[in-house]
Amino acid sequence: MKKTKYHIAVTGLNNTDNPGPGIPVIRSLRESKDFDVRIIGLAYENLEPGIYMPDMVDKTYQIPYPSSGMDSLLKRIEYIHSRERLDVIIPNFDAELYSFIQSKERLKAIGIKTFLPTIDQFEERQKTNLGKYGQKYGIKVPMSKVIVHRHDIEQLKESFEYPLLVKGKFYDAYLAYSEEQVKSHFDRISAKWGMPVIIQEFIRGTEVNVIALGDGLGNTVGAVPMRKQYITDKGKAWGGVTIANDSMLELTRDLIKKTQWQGGMELELIKTMNNEYFLIEINPRIPAWVYLAVAAGQNLPEALVKLALGLNPPPFLNYKVGKMFIRYSYDLIGDISQFGALSVSGEM
Protein backbone atom coordinates (compact mmCIF):
# COMPACT_ATOMS: atom_id res chain seq x y z
CA MET A 1 0.00 0.00 0.00
CA LYS A 2 1.30 3.44 -0.94
CA LYS A 3 2.33 5.53 2.05
CA THR A 4 1.15 9.10 2.62
CA LYS A 5 3.78 11.69 1.77
CA TYR A 6 4.25 14.71 4.04
CA HIS A 7 6.14 17.88 3.26
CA ILE A 8 8.19 18.67 6.36
CA ALA A 9 10.39 21.72 6.90
CA VAL A 10 13.38 21.33 9.23
CA THR A 11 15.85 23.84 10.65
CA GLY A 12 19.21 23.16 12.31
CA LEU A 13 21.26 22.06 9.29
CA ASN A 14 24.59 23.18 10.82
CA ASN A 15 26.14 19.73 11.05
CA THR A 16 29.48 20.99 12.41
CA ASP A 17 31.51 20.34 15.58
CA ASN A 18 28.59 22.00 17.40
CA PRO A 19 25.87 20.19 15.44
CA GLY A 20 22.26 21.16 15.15
CA PRO A 21 19.58 18.47 15.37
CA GLY A 22 18.36 18.99 11.80
CA ILE A 23 20.25 16.22 9.99
CA PRO A 24 19.59 13.48 12.58
CA VAL A 25 15.92 14.53 12.61
CA ILE A 26 15.83 14.20 8.82
CA ARG A 27 17.56 10.79 8.95
CA SER A 28 14.95 9.67 11.46
CA LEU A 29 12.02 10.88 9.34
CA ARG A 30 13.39 9.19 6.22
CA GLU A 31 13.35 5.90 8.13
CA SER A 32 9.66 6.17 8.99
CA LYS A 33 7.77 2.96 8.37
CA ASP A 34 4.42 4.77 8.22
CA PHE A 35 4.90 7.71 5.86
CA ASP A 36 7.15 9.17 3.16
CA VAL A 37 8.64 12.65 3.34
CA ARG A 38 9.72 15.53 1.18
CA ILE A 39 12.22 17.46 3.29
CA ILE A 40 12.44 21.23 3.02
CA GLY A 41 15.60 22.58 4.65
CA LEU A 42 15.36 25.99 6.31
CA ALA A 43 18.85 27.49 6.59
CA TYR A 44 20.10 30.67 8.21
CA GLU A 45 23.56 30.50 6.63
CA ASN A 46 24.41 29.36 3.10
CA LEU A 47 27.32 27.23 4.33
CA GLU A 48 25.34 25.01 6.69
CA PRO A 49 26.67 21.53 5.77
CA GLY A 50 23.25 19.89 5.80
CA ILE A 51 22.29 21.86 2.71
CA TYR A 52 24.87 19.99 0.65
CA MET A 53 24.55 16.49 2.12
CA PRO A 54 23.21 14.10 -0.54
CA ASP A 55 19.82 12.44 0.02
CA MET A 56 19.02 14.57 3.06
CA VAL A 57 17.28 17.77 1.94
CA ASP A 58 15.08 17.86 -1.17
CA LYS A 59 14.99 21.67 -1.36
CA THR A 60 16.59 24.39 0.75
CA TYR A 61 15.37 27.92 1.45
CA GLN A 62 17.25 30.57 3.37
CA ILE A 63 15.25 32.19 6.18
CA PRO A 64 15.95 35.35 8.21
CA TYR A 65 17.38 35.17 11.71
CA PRO A 66 14.88 35.45 14.60
CA SER A 67 16.45 38.83 15.40
CA SER A 68 14.95 40.12 12.13
CA GLY A 69 11.52 39.95 13.74
CA MET A 70 8.58 37.59 13.67
CA ASP A 71 6.84 39.24 10.71
CA SER A 72 9.93 38.91 8.52
CA LEU A 73 10.24 35.21 9.40
CA LEU A 74 6.55 34.51 8.83
CA LYS A 75 6.46 36.27 5.46
CA ARG A 76 9.33 34.05 4.34
CA ILE A 77 7.60 30.93 5.67
CA GLU A 78 4.39 31.93 3.88
CA TYR A 79 6.31 32.27 0.62
CA ILE A 80 7.95 28.86 1.11
CA HIS A 81 4.55 27.36 1.93
CA SER A 82 3.10 28.77 -1.30
CA ARG A 83 5.79 26.83 -3.18
CA GLU A 84 5.98 23.65 -1.11
CA ARG A 85 2.61 23.19 0.66
CA LEU A 86 4.21 22.40 3.99
CA ASP A 87 2.46 20.03 6.39
CA VAL A 88 4.75 20.36 9.41
CA ILE A 89 7.66 22.53 10.56
CA ILE A 90 10.20 21.17 13.07
CA PRO A 91 12.35 24.01 14.44
CA ASN A 92 15.50 22.78 16.18
CA PHE A 93 17.20 25.83 17.72
CA ASP A 94 16.43 27.26 21.15
CA ALA A 95 16.86 30.82 19.83
CA GLU A 96 14.16 30.40 17.17
CA LEU A 97 11.60 28.53 19.26
CA TYR A 98 10.05 31.64 20.78
CA SER A 99 9.10 32.97 17.33
CA PHE A 100 7.67 29.64 16.17
CA ILE A 101 5.74 29.09 19.42
CA GLN A 102 4.24 32.57 19.20
CA SER A 103 3.35 31.96 15.54
CA LYS A 104 1.59 28.64 16.13
CA GLU A 105 -1.94 29.86 15.36
CA ARG A 106 -0.88 31.92 12.36
CA LEU A 107 0.92 28.91 10.91
CA LYS A 108 -2.02 26.64 11.70
CA ALA A 109 -4.36 29.03 9.87
CA ILE A 110 -2.48 28.47 6.61
CA GLY A 111 -2.22 24.70 7.12
CA ILE A 112 1.19 24.28 8.76
CA LYS A 113 1.36 22.20 11.95
CA THR A 114 3.93 22.34 14.73
CA PHE A 115 4.26 20.44 17.99
CA LEU A 116 6.13 22.65 20.42
CA PRO A 117 6.06 23.52 24.11
CA THR A 118 3.70 26.27 25.23
CA ILE A 119 5.23 29.66 25.91
CA ASP A 120 4.84 29.08 29.67
CA GLN A 121 6.62 25.72 29.45
CA PHE A 122 9.36 27.29 27.37
CA GLU A 123 9.90 30.22 29.72
CA GLU A 124 9.82 28.47 33.09
CA ARG A 125 12.64 26.04 32.19
CA GLN A 126 15.01 28.81 31.11
CA LYS A 127 18.47 28.56 32.66
CA THR A 128 17.80 31.79 34.53
CA ASN A 129 14.78 30.16 36.23
CA LEU A 130 16.29 26.74 36.94
CA GLY A 131 16.44 27.20 40.72
CA LYS A 132 12.72 27.99 40.97
CA TYR A 133 11.99 25.20 38.50
CA GLY A 134 13.75 22.65 40.69
CA GLN A 135 11.86 23.78 43.78
CA LYS A 136 8.51 23.71 41.99
CA TYR A 137 8.91 20.21 40.58
CA GLY A 138 11.00 18.60 43.30
CA ILE A 139 14.23 18.19 41.31
CA LYS A 140 17.73 18.83 42.59
CA VAL A 141 19.50 21.58 40.67
CA PRO A 142 22.93 23.19 41.15
CA MET A 143 23.07 26.61 42.78
CA SER A 144 23.12 29.32 40.12
CA LYS A 145 23.28 33.08 39.82
CA VAL A 146 22.39 35.41 36.98
CA ILE A 147 24.85 38.22 36.27
CA VAL A 148 24.63 41.12 33.84
CA HIS A 149 27.72 43.19 34.72
CA ARG A 150 31.39 42.31 34.69
CA HIS A 151 31.84 43.76 38.18
CA ASP A 152 29.34 41.16 39.52
CA ILE A 153 32.07 38.57 39.05
CA GLU A 154 34.03 39.85 42.05
CA GLN A 155 31.20 38.90 44.41
CA LEU A 156 30.98 35.30 43.19
CA LYS A 157 33.58 34.10 45.71
CA GLU A 158 31.10 34.87 48.50
CA SER A 159 28.68 32.17 47.24
CA PHE A 160 30.62 29.85 44.92
CA GLU A 161 33.70 27.68 45.02
CA TYR A 162 35.95 27.15 42.02
CA PRO A 163 35.67 25.57 39.56
CA LEU A 164 32.29 26.87 38.41
CA LEU A 165 30.38 26.96 35.13
CA VAL A 166 29.80 30.06 33.03
CA LYS A 167 26.81 29.67 30.67
CA GLY A 168 25.10 31.61 27.92
CA LYS A 169 21.34 32.12 27.95
CA PHE A 170 20.95 29.95 24.83
CA TYR A 171 24.18 28.02 24.26
CA ASP A 172 27.76 27.58 25.43
CA ALA A 173 29.10 26.54 28.82
CA TYR A 174 32.67 26.90 30.06
CA LEU A 175 34.38 25.66 33.20
CA ALA A 176 36.29 28.39 35.05
CA TYR A 177 38.96 27.78 37.69
CA SER A 178 39.61 31.44 38.57
CA GLU A 179 38.09 34.90 38.52
CA GLU A 180 40.14 35.78 35.46
CA GLN A 181 38.77 32.80 33.55
CA VAL A 182 35.23 33.79 34.54
CA LYS A 183 35.84 37.27 33.11
CA SER A 184 37.20 35.82 29.88
CA HIS A 185 34.24 33.46 29.46
CA PHE A 186 31.80 36.23 30.44
CA ASP A 187 33.17 38.50 27.70
CA ARG A 188 33.03 35.74 25.08
CA ILE A 189 29.51 34.57 25.94
CA SER A 190 27.95 38.02 26.39
CA ALA A 191 29.40 39.17 23.05
CA LYS A 192 27.89 36.14 21.30
CA TRP A 193 24.56 35.63 23.06
CA GLY A 194 23.94 38.81 25.01
CA MET A 195 22.78 39.08 28.60
CA PRO A 196 22.28 37.59 31.06
CA VAL A 197 25.16 35.22 31.74
CA ILE A 198 24.52 32.35 34.16
CA ILE A 199 26.98 31.22 36.82
CA GLN A 200 26.32 27.66 37.96
CA GLU A 201 27.77 25.50 40.71
CA PHE A 202 29.96 22.73 39.30
CA ILE A 203 28.67 19.30 40.33
CA ARG A 204 31.20 16.48 40.08
CA GLY A 205 29.92 13.31 38.54
CA THR A 206 28.97 11.59 35.29
CA GLU A 207 27.13 13.48 32.54
CA VAL A 208 23.96 11.66 31.53
CA ASN A 209 21.10 12.79 29.31
CA VAL A 210 17.54 11.78 28.55
CA ILE A 211 15.76 12.48 25.28
CA ALA A 212 11.97 12.43 25.64
CA LEU A 213 8.73 13.31 23.90
CA GLY A 214 5.63 14.50 25.75
CA ASP A 215 2.13 14.54 24.27
CA GLY A 216 0.98 17.73 26.00
CA LEU A 217 -1.42 15.80 28.23
CA GLY A 218 1.10 14.56 30.76
CA ASN A 219 1.99 11.33 28.97
CA THR A 220 5.49 10.30 27.91
CA VAL A 221 5.42 9.02 24.33
CA GLY A 222 9.06 7.96 24.47
CA ALA A 223 12.23 8.39 26.53
CA VAL A 224 15.78 7.09 26.11
CA PRO A 225 18.65 7.74 28.58
CA MET A 226 22.29 7.78 27.53
CA ARG A 227 25.70 8.34 29.06
CA LYS A 228 28.18 10.61 27.32
CA GLN A 229 31.28 8.67 26.27
CA TYR A 230 33.24 11.52 24.74
CA ILE A 231 32.73 15.26 25.26
CA THR A 232 34.20 18.04 23.11
CA ASP A 233 35.67 21.30 24.36
CA LYS A 234 32.28 22.85 23.59
CA GLY A 235 30.65 20.41 26.02
CA LYS A 236 28.94 18.48 23.22
CA ALA A 237 28.57 14.71 23.26
CA TRP A 238 30.77 13.27 20.48
CA GLY A 239 29.95 9.75 21.58
CA GLY A 240 27.36 8.17 23.82
CA VAL A 241 25.70 4.89 24.75
CA THR A 242 22.15 4.04 25.77
CA ILE A 243 21.88 2.84 29.37
CA ALA A 244 19.35 1.09 31.58
CA ASN A 245 18.41 3.58 34.28
CA ASP A 246 15.00 3.49 35.93
CA SER A 247 15.78 6.54 38.08
CA MET A 248 16.37 8.75 35.05
CA LEU A 249 13.24 7.46 33.32
CA GLU A 250 11.14 7.95 36.44
CA LEU A 251 12.43 11.52 36.84
CA THR A 252 11.62 12.25 33.19
CA ARG A 253 8.12 10.77 33.24
CA ASP A 254 7.31 12.53 36.50
CA LEU A 255 8.43 15.88 35.08
CA ILE A 256 6.43 15.42 31.87
CA LYS A 257 3.37 14.48 33.91
CA LYS A 258 3.66 17.48 36.23
CA THR A 259 4.41 20.02 33.48
CA GLN A 260 2.13 18.53 30.80
CA TRP A 261 5.14 18.93 28.52
CA GLN A 262 4.38 19.19 24.82
CA GLY A 263 7.03 18.28 22.26
CA GLY A 264 10.59 17.04 22.34
CA MET A 265 12.96 17.71 25.21
CA GLU A 266 16.38 16.82 26.54
CA LEU A 267 17.24 16.63 30.22
CA GLU A 268 20.92 17.20 30.96
CA LEU A 269 21.82 15.60 34.29
CA ILE A 270 24.82 14.94 36.51
CA LYS A 271 24.89 11.64 38.39
CA THR A 272 27.04 11.97 41.51
CA MET A 273 29.06 9.29 43.28
CA ASN A 274 26.16 9.07 45.79
CA ASN A 275 23.72 8.24 42.96
CA GLU A 276 22.01 11.62 43.22
CA TYR A 277 20.80 13.34 40.07
CA PHE A 278 21.16 17.07 39.48
CA LEU A 279 19.33 18.71 36.60
CA ILE A 280 21.71 21.19 34.98
CA GLU A 281 19.67 22.12 31.91
CA ILE A 282 16.48 21.41 29.93
CA ASN A 283 16.65 21.81 26.17
CA PRO A 284 13.07 22.40 24.94
CA ARG A 285 13.45 20.53 21.65
CA ILE A 286 14.90 17.41 20.08
CA PRO A 287 18.66 17.16 20.72
CA ALA A 288 21.35 16.45 18.11
CA TRP A 289 21.88 12.86 19.34
CA VAL A 290 18.27 11.87 18.56
CA TYR A 291 19.37 9.28 15.97
CA LEU A 292 20.75 7.17 18.82
CA ALA A 293 17.21 6.90 20.19
CA VAL A 294 16.01 5.80 16.75
CA ALA A 295 18.72 3.14 16.61
CA ALA A 296 17.60 1.99 20.05
CA GLY A 297 14.03 1.51 18.81
CA GLN A 298 12.28 4.83 19.43
CA ASN A 299 11.77 7.00 16.36
CA LEU A 300 10.81 10.14 18.26
CA PRO A 301 10.85 12.56 15.27
CA GLU A 302 8.37 10.26 13.49
CA ALA A 303 6.17 10.25 16.60
CA LEU A 304 6.43 14.04 16.89
CA VAL A 305 5.16 14.46 13.32
CA LYS A 306 2.24 12.16 14.11
CA LEU A 307 1.40 14.23 17.19
CA ALA A 308 1.54 17.42 15.15
CA LEU A 309 -0.90 15.90 12.68
CA GLY A 310 -3.23 14.65 15.44
CA LEU A 311 -2.51 10.98 14.78
CA ASN A 312 -1.86 10.01 18.45
CA PRO A 313 0.99 7.49 18.21
CA PRO A 314 1.17 4.74 20.84
CA PRO A 315 3.91 5.17 23.48
CA PHE A 316 7.21 3.36 23.09
CA LEU A 317 7.46 0.71 25.80
CA ASN A 318 11.16 -0.17 25.62
CA TYR A 319 14.49 0.53 23.94
CA LYS A 320 17.76 -1.29 23.31
CA VAL A 321 20.48 -0.84 25.92
CA GLY A 322 24.10 -0.63 24.76
CA LYS A 323 23.49 1.13 21.44
CA MET A 324 26.36 3.54 20.86
CA PHE A 325 27.00 6.52 18.61
CA ILE A 326 30.18 8.35 17.71
CA ARG A 327 30.42 11.39 15.47
CA TYR A 328 33.01 11.98 12.78
CA SER A 329 34.03 14.71 10.35
CA TYR A 330 33.65 14.22 6.61
CA ASP A 331 34.56 16.45 3.67
CA LEU A 332 31.55 17.17 1.48
CA ILE A 333 32.25 18.01 -2.15
CA GLY A 334 29.89 20.39 -3.88
CA ASP A 335 29.98 23.00 -6.60
CA ILE A 336 30.29 26.76 -6.26
CA SER A 337 27.14 27.06 -8.39
CA GLN A 338 25.14 25.59 -5.47
CA PHE A 339 26.53 28.19 -3.10
CA GLY A 340 25.88 30.89 -5.68
CA ALA A 341 22.27 29.85 -6.24
CA LEU A 342 21.51 30.00 -2.54
CA SER A 343 23.34 33.31 -2.12
CA VAL A 344 21.54 34.99 -5.01
CA SER A 345 18.04 33.55 -4.87
CA GLY A 346 17.81 32.32 -1.27
CA GLU A 347 16.85 28.83 -2.39
CA MET A 348 18.48 25.77 -3.90
Number of C-alpha atoms within 10 A of each C-alpha: 3 7 10 9 12 16 19 22 28 23 25 23 28 21 19 13 15 16 21 22 24 30 26 24 27 28 17 21 25 18 14 14 10 12 15 16 18 19 23 23 28 27 26 18 17 22 14 16 17 26 27 20 15 11 10 19 23 14 15 23 20 20 22 18 15 17 11 10 11 17 12 14 19 18 13 15 22 17 11 20 18 11 9 16 16 22 20 23 25 26 24 22 20 14 16 16 20 18 18 22 18 13 16 16 14 14 20 13 9 14 13 23 23 23 26 28 23 17 13 9 15 20 14 13 18 17 25 20 14 23 20 14 18 17 11 10 12 12 16 17 22 18 15 22 20 18 17 14 12 14 10 11 16 12 10 17 11 7 10 16 12 14 17 21 19 26 23 24 20 18 14 17 21 19 19 19 13 13 17 12 15 23 18 13 22 27 14 14 24 18 11 13 16 15 16 20 26 20 28 22 19 20 20 10 16 16 20 23 26 23 26 28 28 29 26 20 13 17 19 25 25 25 26 30 26 25 21 18 16 13 13 11 11 12 13 17 24 18 19 23 19 24 20 15 12 10 13 22 19 12 17 24 22 17 19 23 17 14 16 19 26 25 27 26 23 24 21 17 24 24 19 14 10 7 11 12 23 19 21 23 18 18 20 24 25 26 24 22 24 24 22 25 28 23 16 18 18 25 22 28 26 21 25 28 24 17 22 20 15 11 11 14 14 10 17 16 10 12 20 15 16 13 17 18 19 13 13 9 8 7 6 10 9 11 8 8 10 14 17 14 13 19 15 9 10 17 20 21
